[in-house]
Amino acid sequence: MLGCYAQTELGHGSNVKELETTATLDMATDEWVLHTPTIKATKFWPGSMGLMANHAIVFARIVVGDNDYGVSPFMVQIRSLEDHTVLPGVSCGDLG
């Protein structure tokens, strides 16, 4: 596994309290659904995410029902381990 740290957001820098990315618990499937709701919530500057990483530690606000439980890290696979293609629902780029 090659990983990266994805906390910093375009509109909030490293201000963890203001992060917009959410991790909502889907009670029907018992899965976490991570969502970047605005362009400001785009994870920026996570080093190796653009080209190398196949997993990311993504920081997101935990949402269960109507409750926000604050920010927590989630380990997320972002690319195939077989051919390194970006997985469905994931967008990756490099700042050059």
Biopython code that builds the backbone (N, CA, C, O; Angstrom):
import numpy as np
from Bio.PDB.StructureBuilder import StructureBuilder

atoms = [
    (1, "MET", "N", (0.835, -1.187, 0.000)),
    (1, "MET", "CA", (0.000, 0.000, 0.000)),
    (1, "MET", "C", (0.871, 1.239, 0.000)),
    (1, "MET", "O", (1.877, 1.316, 0.705)),
    (2, "LEU", "N", (0.463, 2.206, -0.806)),
    (2, "LEU", "CA", (1.091, 3.519, -0.791)),
    (2, "LEU", "C", (0.030, 4.505, -0.339)),
    (2, "LEU", "O", (-1.060, 4.550, -0.909)),
    (3, "GLY", "N", (0.333, 5.280, 0.663)),
    (3, "GLY", "CA", (-0.693, 6.141, 1.229)),
    (3, "GLY", "C", (-0.372, 7.613, 1.207)),
    (3, "GLY", "O", (0.748, 8.027, 0.908)),
    (4, "CYS", "N", (-1.390, 8.397, 1.533)),
    (4, "CYS", "CA", (-1.231, 9.839, 1.673)),
    (4, "CYS", "C", (-2.164, 10.323, 2.777)),
    (4, "CYS", "O", (-3.084, 9.620, 3.196)),
    (5, "TYR", "N", (-1.902, 11.524, 3.228)),
    (5, "TYR", "CA", (-2.636, 12.166, 4.314)),
    (5, "TYR", "C", (-3.515, 13.250, 3.700)),
    (5, "TYR", "O", (-2.999, 14.220, 3.145)),
    (6, "ALA", "N", (-4.843, 13.096, 3.792)),
    (6, "ALA", "CA", (-5.764, 14.031, 3.129)),
    (6, "ALA", "C", (-6.639, 14.757, 4.146)),
    (6, "ALA", "O", (-7.787, 14.384, 4.388)),
    (7, "GLN", "N", (-6.066, 15.799, 4.729)),
    (7, "GLN", "CA", (-6.811, 16.624, 5.678)),
    (7, "GLN", "C", (-7.084, 18.002, 5.103)),
    (7, "GLN", "O", (-8.222, 18.469, 5.130)),
    (8, "THR", "N", (-6.057, 18.657, 4.586)),
    (8, "THR", "CA", (-6.135, 20.047, 4.143)),
    (8, "THR", "C", (-7.158, 20.231, 3.033)),
    (8, "THR", "O", (-7.157, 19.486, 2.054)),
    (9, "GLU", "N", (-8.028, 21.217, 3.182)),
    (9, "GLU", "CA", (-9.032, 21.528, 2.169)),
    (9, "GLU", "C", (-8.735, 22.873, 1.521)),
    (9, "GLU", "O", (-8.197, 23.775, 2.164)),
    (10, "LEU", "N", (-9.081, 22.999, 0.274)),
    (10, "LEU", "CA", (-8.812, 24.204, -0.508)),
    (10, "LEU", "C", (-9.302, 25.477, 0.194)),
    (10, "LEU", "O", (-8.584, 26.477, 0.226)),
    (11, "GLY", "N", (-10.498, 25.449, 0.747)),
    (11, "GLY", "CA", (-11.072, 26.647, 1.358)),
    (11, "GLY", "C", (-10.783, 26.829, 2.833)),
    (11, "GLY", "O", (-11.155, 27.848, 3.415)),
    (12, "HIS", "N", (-10.121, 25.847, 3.454)),
    (12, "HIS", "CA", (-9.950, 25.918, 4.910)),
    (12, "HIS", "C", (-8.523, 25.656, 5.365)),
    (12, "HIS", "O", (-8.226, 25.737, 6.557)),
    (13, "GLY", "N", (-7.637, 25.343, 4.423)),
    (13, "GLY", "CA", (-6.264, 25.047, 4.806)),
    (13, "GLY", "C", (-6.219, 23.920, 5.817)),
    (13, "GLY", "O", (-6.840, 22.876, 5.615)),
    (14, "SER", "N", (-5.501, 24.119, 6.888)),
    (14, "SER", "CA", (-5.373, 23.102, 7.931)),
    (14, "SER", "C", (-6.282, 23.375, 9.127)),
    (14, "SER", "O", (-6.052, 22.839, 10.211)),
    (15, "ASN", "N", (-7.305, 24.197, 8.942)),
    (15, "ASN", "CA", (-8.244, 24.508, 10.016)),
    (15, "ASN", "C", (-9.233, 23.334, 10.164)),
    (15, "ASN", "O", (-10.297, 23.324, 9.544)),
    (16, "VAL", "N", (-8.870, 22.370, 10.978)),
    (16, "VAL", "CA", (-9.652, 21.142, 11.124)),
    (16, "VAL", "C", (-11.093, 21.424, 11.549)),
    (16, "VAL", "O", (-12.014, 20.740, 11.102)),
    (17, "LYS", "N", (-11.291, 22.406, 12.389)),
    (17, "LYS", "CA", (-12.633, 22.721, 12.885)),
    (17, "LYS", "C", (-13.600, 23.087, 11.758)),
    (17, "LYS", "O", (-14.802, 22.854, 11.884)),
    (18, "GLU", "N", (-13.098, 23.656, 10.661)),
    (18, "GLU", "CA", (-13.941, 24.111, 9.563)),
    (18, "GLU", "C", (-14.058, 23.120, 8.402)),
    (18, "GLU", "O", (-14.684, 23.449, 7.394)),
    (19, "LEU", "N", (-13.483, 21.929, 8.506)),
    (19, "LEU", "CA", (-13.541, 20.971, 7.399)),
    (19, "LEU", "C", (-14.987, 20.718, 6.968)),
    (19, "LEU", "O", (-15.886, 20.605, 7.801)),
    (20, "GLU", "N", (-15.190, 20.631, 5.655)),
    (20, "GLU", "CA", (-16.526, 20.417, 5.102)),
    (20, "GLU", "C", (-16.771, 18.977, 4.663)),
    (20, "GLU", "O", (-17.923, 18.553, 4.566)),
    (21, "THR", "N", (-15.724, 18.230, 4.399)),
    (21, "THR", "CA", (-15.898, 16.841, 3.961)),
    (21, "THR", "C", (-16.644, 16.076, 5.052)),
    (21, "THR", "O", (-16.335, 16.200, 6.237)),
    (22, "THR", "N", (-17.634, 15.281, 4.631)),
    (22, "THR", "CA", (-18.439, 14.529, 5.596)),
    (22, "THR", "C", (-18.287, 13.030, 5.389)),
    (22, "THR", "O", (-18.006, 12.564, 4.285)),
    (23, "ALA", "N", (-18.475, 12.297, 6.452)),
    (23, "ALA", "CA", (-18.560, 10.841, 6.436)),
    (23, "ALA", "C", (-19.896, 10.521, 7.101)),
    (23, "ALA", "O", (-20.025, 10.573, 8.324)),
    (24, "THR", "N", (-20.877, 10.191, 6.281)),
    (24, "THR", "CA", (-22.231, 9.944, 6.781)),
    (24, "THR", "C", (-22.487, 8.452, 6.872)),
    (24, "THR", "O", (-22.231, 7.712, 5.923)),
    (25, "LEU", "N", (-22.990, 8.016, 8.007)),
    (25, "LEU", "CA", (-23.298, 6.599, 8.179)),
    (25, "LEU", "C", (-24.597, 6.274, 7.469)),
    (25, "LEU", "O", (-25.645, 6.841, 7.777)),
    (26, "ASP", "N", (-24.520, 5.347, 6.507)),
    (26, "ASP", "CA", (-25.706, 4.848, 5.810)),
    (26, "ASP", "C", (-26.222, 3.667, 6.636)),
    (26, "ASP", "O", (-25.647, 2.579, 6.607)),
    (27, "MET", "N", (-27.297, 3.894, 7.360)),
    (27, "MET", "CA", (-27.831, 2.882, 8.279)),
    (27, "MET", "C", (-28.308, 1.632, 7.538)),
    (27, "MET", "O", (-28.244, 0.534, 8.093)),
    (28, "ALA", "N", (-28.783, 1.771, 6.304)),
    (28, "ALA", "CA", (-29.296, 0.633, 5.539)),
    (28, "ALA", "C", (-28.185, -0.341, 5.151)),
    (28, "ALA", "O", (-28.397, -1.554, 5.141)),
    (29, "THR", "N", (-26.996, 0.188, 4.831)),
    (29, "THR", "CA", (-25.899, -0.675, 4.379)),
    (29, "THR", "C", (-24.793, -0.828, 5.427)),
    (29, "THR", "O", (-23.876, -1.630, 5.252)),
    (30, "ASP", "N", (-24.883, -0.055, 6.522)),
    (30, "ASP", "CA", (-23.870, -0.044, 7.568)),
    (30, "ASP", "C", (-22.501, 0.334, 6.986)),
    (30, "ASP", "O", (-21.480, -0.274, 7.306)),
    (31, "GLU", "N", (-22.514, 1.366, 6.111)),
    (31, "GLU", "CA", (-21.299, 1.845, 5.478)),
    (31, "GLU", "C", (-21.167, 3.353, 5.674)),
    (31, "GLU", "O", (-22.154, 4.067, 5.851)),
    (32, "TRP", "N", (-19.926, 3.811, 5.639)),
    (32, "TRP", "CA", (-19.665, 5.244, 5.673)),
    (32, "TRP", "C", (-19.606, 5.757, 4.245)),
    (32, "TRP", "O", (-18.954, 5.157, 3.390)),
    (33, "VAL", "N", (-20.282, 6.861, 3.987)),
    (33, "VAL", "CA", (-20.275, 7.497, 2.675)),
    (33, "VAL", "C", (-19.537, 8.826, 2.826)),
    (33, "VAL", "O", (-20.025, 9.739, 3.491)),
    (34, "LEU", "N", (-18.366, 8.931, 2.209)),
    (34, "LEU", "CA", (-17.589, 10.166, 2.273)),
    (34, "LEU", "C", (-17.992, 11.074, 1.132)),
    (34, "LEU", "O", (-18.176, 10.628, -0.001)),
    (35, "HIS", "N", (-18.129, 12.358, 1.443)),
    (35, "HIS", "CA", (-18.629, 13.313, 0.462)),
    (35, "HIS", "C", (-17.911, 14.645, 0.611)),
    (35, "HIS", "O", (-17.740, 15.157, 1.717)),
    (36, "THR", "N", (-17.496, 15.193, -0.521)),
    (36, "THR", "CA", (-16.893, 16.517, -0.577)),
    (36, "THR", "C", (-17.933, 17.432, -1.199)),
    (36, "THR", "O", (-18.060, 17.463, -2.423)),
    (37, "PRO", "N", (-18.688, 18.187, -0.386)),
    (37, "PRO", "CA", (-19.876, 18.893, -0.873)),
    (37, "PRO", "C", (-19.641, 20.143, -1.711)),
    (37, "PRO", "O", (-20.524, 20.543, -2.470)),
    (38, "THR", "N", (-18.472, 20.771, -1.592)),
    (38, "THR", "CA", (-18.210, 22.006, -2.341)),
    (38, "THR", "C", (-16.782, 21.991, -2.863)),
    (38, "THR", "O", (-15.969, 21.174, -2.431)),
    (39, "ILE", "N", (-16.474, 22.886, -3.785)),
    (39, "ILE", "CA", (-15.101, 23.010, -4.287)),
    (39, "ILE", "C", (-14.149, 23.392, -3.155)),
    (39, "ILE", "O", (-12.982, 23.001, -3.170)),
    (40, "LYS", "N", (-14.639, 24.153, -2.171)),
    (40, "LYS", "CA", (-13.801, 24.542, -1.024)),
    (40, "LYS", "C", (-13.396, 23.337, -0.181)),
    (40, "LYS", "O", (-12.395, 23.389, 0.533)),
    (41, "ALA", "N", (-14.169, 22.252, -0.259)),
    (41, "ALA", "CA", (-13.885, 21.062, 0.539)),
    (41, "ALA", "C", (-12.937, 20.097, -0.162)),
    (41, "ALA", "O", (-12.594, 19.054, 0.395)),
    (42, "THR", "N", (-12.509, 20.432, -1.380)),
    (42, "THR", "CA", (-11.573, 19.576, -2.113)),
    (42, "THR", "C", (-10.294, 19.413, -1.306)),
    (42, "THR", "O", (-9.711, 20.391, -0.839)),
    (43, "LYS", "N", (-9.865, 18.159, -1.147)),
    (43, "LYS", "CA", (-8.610, 17.897, -0.433)),
    (43, "LYS", "C", (-7.457, 18.363, -1.318)),
    (43, "LYS", "O", (-7.331, 17.935, -2.465)),
    (44, "PHE", "N", (-6.621, 19.241, -0.777)),
    (44, "PHE", "CA", (-5.528, 19.839, -1.527)),
    (44, "PHE", "C", (-4.208, 19.571, -0.827)),
    (44, "PHE", "O", (-4.163, 19.475, 0.399)),
    (45, "TRP", "N", (-3.174, 19.453, -1.567)),
    (45, "TRP", "CA", (-1.813, 19.287, -1.105)),
    (45, "TRP", "C", (-1.530, 17.944, -0.429)),
    (45, "TRP", "O", (-0.613, 17.881, 0.390)),
    (46, "PRO", "N", (-2.263, 16.870, -0.722)),
    (46, "PRO", "CA", (-1.903, 15.592, -0.080)),
    (46, "PRO", "C", (-0.818, 14.847, -0.856)),
    (46, "PRO", "O", (-1.030, 13.725, -1.315)),
    (47, "GLY", "N", (0.322, 15.472, -0.993)),
    (47, "GLY", "CA", (1.520, 14.870, -1.563)),
    (47, "GLY", "C", (1.319, 13.831, -2.644)),
    (47, "GLY", "O", (1.093, 14.170, -3.806)),
    (48, "SER", "N", (1.400, 12.590, -2.275)),
    (48, "SER", "CA", (1.428, 11.502, -3.252)),
    (48, "SER", "C", (0.058, 11.106, -3.813)),
    (48, "SER", "O", (-0.019, 10.178, -4.618)),
    (49, "MET", "N", (-1.020, 11.781, -3.411)),
    (49, "MET", "CA", (-2.353, 11.398, -3.910)),
    (49, "MET", "C", (-2.455, 11.546, -5.425)),
    (49, "MET", "O", (-3.086, 10.721, -6.086)),
    (50, "GLY", "N", (-1.842, 12.587, -5.978)),
    (50, "GLY", "CA", (-1.964, 12.873, -7.398)),
    (50, "GLY", "C", (-1.493, 11.763, -8.304)),
    (50, "GLY", "O", (-2.122, 11.498, -9.328)),
    (51, "LEU", "N", (-0.400, 11.104, -7.954)),
    (51, "LEU", "CA", (0.181, 10.112, -8.856)),
    (51, "LEU", "C", (0.447, 8.743, -8.249)),
    (51, "LEU", "O", (0.338, 7.734, -8.946)),
    (52, "MET", "N", (0.791, 8.685, -6.979)),
    (52, "MET", "CA", (1.302, 7.432, -6.422)),
    (52, "MET", "C", (0.378, 6.687, -5.474)),
    (52, "MET", "O", (0.294, 5.461, -5.547)),
    (53, "ALA", "N", (-0.311, 7.380, -4.597)),
    (53, "ALA", "CA", (-1.039, 6.722, -3.507)),
    (53, "ALA", "C", (-2.196, 5.872, -4.017)),
    (53, "ALA", "O", (-2.878, 6.229, -4.978)),
    (54, "ASN", "N", (-2.400, 4.738, -3.349)),
    (54, "ASN", "CA", (-3.592, 3.939, -3.635)),
    (54, "ASN", "C", (-4.540, 3.908, -2.439)),
    (54, "ASN", "O", (-5.640, 3.363, -2.527)),
    (55, "HIS", "N", (-4.116, 4.490, -1.334)),
    (55, "HIS", "CA", (-4.957, 4.645, -0.151)),
    (55, "HIS", "C", (-4.738, 6.051, 0.420)),
    (55, "HIS", "O", (-3.686, 6.657, 0.216)),
    (56, "ALA", "N", (-5.728, 6.551, 1.124)),
    (56, "ALA", "CA", (-5.612, 7.862, 1.748)),
    (56, "ALA", "C", (-6.230, 7.825, 3.135)),
    (56, "ALA", "O", (-7.244, 7.165, 3.358)),
    (57, "ILE", "N", (-5.614, 8.536, 4.057)),
    (57, "ILE", "CA", (-6.232, 8.788, 5.342)),
    (57, "ILE", "C", (-6.987, 10.100, 5.150)),
    (57, "ILE", "O", (-6.381, 11.171, 5.101)),
    (58, "VAL", "N", (-8.310, 10.012, 5.040)),
    (58, "VAL", "CA", (-9.157, 11.169, 4.749)),
    (58, "VAL", "C", (-9.811, 11.647, 6.043)),
    (58, "VAL", "O", (-10.440, 10.868, 6.760)),
    (59, "PHE", "N", (-9.657, 12.921, 6.327)),
    (59, "PHE", "CA", (-10.287, 13.505, 7.505)),
    (59, "PHE", "C", (-11.643, 14.065, 7.103)),
    (59, "PHE", "O", (-11.750, 14.841, 6.153)),
    (60, "ALA", "N", (-12.684, 13.662, 7.842)),
    (60, "ALA", "CA", (-14.056, 14.055, 7.508)),
    (60, "ALA", "C", (-14.881, 14.186, 8.779)),
    (60, "ALA", "O", (-14.572, 13.583, 9.807)),
    (61, "ARG", "N", (-15.939, 14.989, 8.684)),
    (61, "ARG", "CA", (-16.871, 15.170, 9.800)),
    (61, "ARG", "C", (-17.785, 13.951, 9.867)),
    (61, "ARG", "O", (-18.389, 13.582, 8.860)),
    (62, "ILE", "N", (-17.895, 13.329, 11.016)),
    (62, "ILE", "CA", (-18.783, 12.178, 11.194)),
    (62, "ILE", "C", (-20.210, 12.672, 11.365)),
    (62, "ILE", "O", (-20.505, 13.462, 12.262)),
    (63, "VAL", "N", (-21.094, 12.194, 10.486)),
    (63, "VAL", "CA", (-22.507, 12.563, 10.547)),
    (63, "VAL", "C", (-23.334, 11.284, 10.675)),
    (63, "VAL", "O", (-23.253, 10.379, 9.844)),
    (64, "VAL", "N", (-24.127, 11.240, 11.738)),
    (64, "VAL", "CA", (-25.044, 10.111, 11.953)),
    (64, "VAL", "C", (-26.409, 10.719, 12.236)),
    (64, "VAL", "O", (-26.612, 11.376, 13.257)),
    (65, "GLY", "N", (-27.348, 10.489, 11.311)),
    (65, "GLY", "CA", (-28.662, 11.126, 11.439)),
    (65, "GLY", "C", (-28.504, 12.626, 11.373)),
    (65, "GLY", "O", (-27.924, 13.151, 10.422)),
    (66, "ASP", "N", (-29.012, 13.320, 12.371)),
    (66, "ASP", "CA", (-28.910, 14.785, 12.431)),
    (66, "ASP", "C", (-27.726, 15.253, 13.277)),
    (66, "ASP", "O", (-27.578, 16.449, 13.526)),
    (67, "ASN", "N", (-26.893, 14.326, 13.714)),
    (67, "ASN", "CA", (-25.799, 14.662, 14.623)),
    (67, "ASN", "C", (-24.452, 14.718, 13.919)),
    (67, "ASN", "O", (-24.124, 13.851, 13.109)),
    (68, "ASP", "N", (-23.676, 15.752, 14.238)),
    (68, "ASP", "CA", (-22.311, 15.926, 13.750)),
    (68, "ASP", "C", (-21.396, 15.640, 14.940)),
    (68, "ASP", "O", (-21.445, 16.341, 15.951)),
    (69, "TYR", "N", (-20.564, 14.610, 14.813)),
    (69, "TYR", "CA", (-19.704, 14.199, 15.921)),
    (69, "TYR", "C", (-18.258, 14.675, 15.769)),
    (69, "TYR", "O", (-17.364, 14.177, 16.452)),
    (70, "GLY", "N", (-18.034, 15.628, 14.884)),
    (70, "GLY", "CA", (-16.692, 16.170, 14.717)),
    (70, "GLY", "C", (-15.878, 15.386, 13.703)),
    (70, "GLY", "O", (-16.396, 14.511, 13.010)),
    (71, "VAL", "N", (-14.603, 15.714, 13.630)),
    (71, "VAL", "CA", (-13.715, 15.188, 12.602)),
    (71, "VAL", "C", (-12.995, 13.932, 13.072)),
    (71, "VAL", "O", (-12.542, 13.841, 14.213)),
    (72, "SER", "N", (-12.901, 12.958, 12.154)),
    (72, "SER", "CA", (-12.174, 11.717, 12.405)),
    (72, "SER", "C", (-11.482, 11.271, 11.125)),
    (72, "SER", "O", (-11.900, 11.648, 10.030)),
    (73, "PRO", "N", (-10.423, 10.470, 11.252)),
    (73, "PRO", "CA", (-9.750, 9.952, 10.054)),
    (73, "PRO", "C", (-10.420, 8.663, 9.558)),
    (73, "PRO", "O", (-10.909, 7.856, 10.349)),
    (74, "PHE", "N", (-10.431, 8.491, 8.238)),
    (74, "PHE", "CA", (-10.950, 7.283, 7.595)),
    (74, "PHE", "C", (-9.911, 6.794, 6.604)),
    (74, "PHE", "O", (-9.389, 7.583, 5.816)),
    (75, "MET", "N", (-9.601, 5.505, 6.630)),
    (75, "MET", "CA", (-8.694, 4.946, 5.637)),
    (75, "MET", "C", (-9.529, 4.553, 4.422)),
    (75, "MET", "O", (-10.459, 3.753, 4.525)),
    (76, "VAL", "N", (-9.179, 5.134, 3.256)),
    (76, "VAL", "CA", (-9.979, 4.969, 2.050)),
    (76, "VAL", "C", (-9.092, 4.498, 0.904)),
    (76, "VAL", "O", (-8.046, 5.090, 0.638)),
    (77, "GLN", "N", (-9.511, 3.429, 0.224)),
    (77, "GLN", "CA", (-8.803, 3.008, -0.984)),
    (77, "GLN", "C", (-9.229, 3.936, -2.118)),
    (77, "GLN", "O", (-10.423, 4.129, -2.346)),
    (78, "ILE", "N", (-8.256, 4.514, -2.831)),
    (78, "ILE", "CA", (-8.575, 5.466, -3.892)),
    (78, "ILE", "C", (-8.216, 4.953, -5.285)),
    (78, "ILE", "O", (-8.706, 5.481, -6.282)),
    (79, "ARG", "N", (-7.365, 3.928, -5.362)),
    (79, "ARG", "CA", (-6.973, 3.348, -6.655)),
    (79, "ARG", "C", (-6.972, 1.827, -6.573)),
    (79, "ARG", "O", (-6.825, 1.238, -5.502)),
    (80, "SER", "N", (-7.138, 1.219, -7.727)),
    (80, "SER", "CA", (-7.068, -0.236, -7.846)),
    (80, "SER", "C", (-5.663, -0.712, -7.487)),
    (80, "SER", "O", (-4.675, -0.082, -7.865)),
    (81, "LEU", "N", (-5.574, -1.817, -6.764)),
    (81, "LEU", "CA", (-4.278, -2.398, -6.445)),
    (81, "LEU", "C", (-3.747, -3.202, -7.626)),
    (81, "LEU", "O", (-2.562, -3.532, -7.670)),
    (82, "GLU", "N", (-4.610, -3.517, -8.575)),
    (82, "GLU", "CA", (-4.198, -4.325, -9.734)),
    (82, "GLU", "C", (-3.641, -3.484, -10.875)),
    (82, "GLU", "O", (-2.583, -3.802, -11.419)),
    (83, "ASP", "N", (-4.349, -2.404, -11.247)),
    (83, "ASP", "CA", (-3.891, -1.608, -12.397)),
    (83, "ASP", "C", (-3.711, -0.124, -12.072)),
    (83, "ASP", "O", (-3.411, 0.666, -12.968)),
    (84, "HIS", "N", (-3.884, 0.259, -10.832)),
    (84, "HIS", "CA", (-3.642, 1.617, -10.330)),
    (84, "HIS", "C", (-4.619, 2.665, -10.891)),
    (84, "HIS", "O", (-4.355, 3.862, -10.786)),
    (85, "THR", "N", (-5.730, 2.239, -11.478)),
    (85, "THR", "CA", (-6.719, 3.206, -11.953)),
    (85, "THR", "C", (-7.494, 3.759, -10.759)),
    (85, "THR", "O", (-7.689, 3.078, -9.752)),
    (86, "VAL", "N", (-7.928, 5.001, -10.897)),
    (86, "VAL", "CA", (-8.701, 5.650, -9.839)),
    (86, "VAL", "C", (-10.057, 4.952, -9.737)),
    (86, "VAL", "O", (-10.693, 4.675, -10.754)),
    (87, "LEU", "N", (-10.498, 4.670, -8.512)),
    (87, "LEU", "CA", (-11.758, 3.960, -8.289)),
    (87, "LEU", "C", (-12.964, 4.854, -8.574)),
    (87, "LEU", "O", (-12.855, 6.079, -8.522)),
    (88, "PRO", "N", (-14.110, 4.247, -8.873)),
    (88, "PRO", "CA", (-15.338, 5.031, -9.125)),
    (88, "PRO", "C", (-15.656, 5.942, -7.940)),
    (88, "PRO", "O", (-15.535, 5.542, -6.782)),
    (89, "GLY", "N", (-16.066, 7.171, -8.252)),
    (89, "GLY", "CA", (-16.425, 8.137, -7.224)),
    (89, "GLY", "C", (-15.247, 8.917, -6.659)),
    (89, "GLY", "O", (-15.427, 9.777, -5.797)),
    (90, "VAL", "N", (-14.035, 8.620, -7.142)),
    (90, "VAL", "CA", (-12.831, 9.295, -6.656)),
    (90, "VAL", "C", (-12.226, 10.100, -7.800)),
    (90, "VAL", "O", (-12.153, 9.623, -8.932)),
    (91, "SER", "N", (-11.796, 11.316, -7.504)),
    (91, "SER", "CA", (-11.079, 12.144, -8.482)),
    (91, "SER", "C", (-9.730, 12.487, -7.889)),
    (91, "SER", "O", (-9.647, 12.920, -6.740)),
    (92, "CYS", "N", (-8.683, 12.301, -8.652)),
    (92, "CYS", "CA", (-7.327, 12.623, -8.207)),
    (92, "CYS", "C", (-6.626, 13.441, -9.272)),
    (92, "CYS", "O", (-6.852, 13.250, -10.467)),
    (93, "GLY", "N", (-5.779, 14.351, -8.834)),
    (93, "GLY", "CA", (-4.994, 15.148, -9.761)),
    (93, "GLY", "C", (-3.697, 15.568, -9.106)),
    (93, "GLY", "O", (-3.510, 15.401, -7.901)),
    (94, "ASP", "N", (-2.807, 16.112, -9.909)),
    (94, "ASP", "CA", (-1.511, 16.543, -9.425)),
    (94, "ASP", "C", (-1.364, 18.034, -9.673)),
    (94, "ASP", "O", (-1.750, 18.533, -10.730)),
    (95, "LEU", "N", (-0.814, 18.738, -8.713)),
    (95, "LEU", "CA", (-0.617, 20.186, -8.853)),
    (95, "LEU", "C", (0.601, 20.524, -9.699)),
    (95, "LEU", "O", (0.823, 21.684, -10.045)),
    (96, "GLY", "N", (1.397, 19.495, -10.034)),
    (96, "GLY", "CA", (2.553, 19.711, -10.908)),
    (96, "GLY", "C", (3.710, 20.282, -10.182)),
    (96, "GLY", "O", (4.758, 20.520, -10.781)),
]
sb = StructureBuilder()
sb.init_structure("model")
sb.init_model(0)
sb.init_chain("A")
sb.init_seg("    ")
for serial, (resi, resn, name, xyz) in enumerate(atoms, 1):
    if name == "N":
        sb.init_residue(resn, " ", resi, " ")
    sb.init_atom(name, np.array(xyz, "f"), 0.0, 1.0, " ", f" {name:<3s}", serial, name[0])
structure = sb.get_structure()
